[in-house]
């Protein structure tokens, strides 16, 4: 009998292994204890019992793809009142949302969502808006801290998430 090793914890698997997908990873053969960490998936087998290709639509038990997060696109700390800054600057210049969208080559719907505060602009869009309206959407504290060179702390994952305590 062939011994298998759990691909998650490294222990020898006693009995049958389970194929699971843990947090969007590729399917892995794991022990019963590690199987609870993910979602069990069915592996498509070829004519000789070898793993085959998954169907084109993906497996129905597969978790959805990770959507891009706004934190993937932000370089600095954007001001909390970014939406108000954009709206006020646009209205001062007498530009409609549609005109601003045309000027920066983005969709009007995107400008509307940003001005409503429903969406934090990606860095590229933020820079275009800043250039078009002549404003800054970055907190002045962040800019001052970067220029001084004395503050070497960086934003960490702990600064971004809220920890739920029991």
Helices and strands as residue ranges (DSSP letters): E 4-5, E 12-13, E 18-21, E 28-30, H 32-35, E 39-40, G 70-72, H 82-92, H 97-104, H 108-116, H 123-133, H 140-148, H 157-160
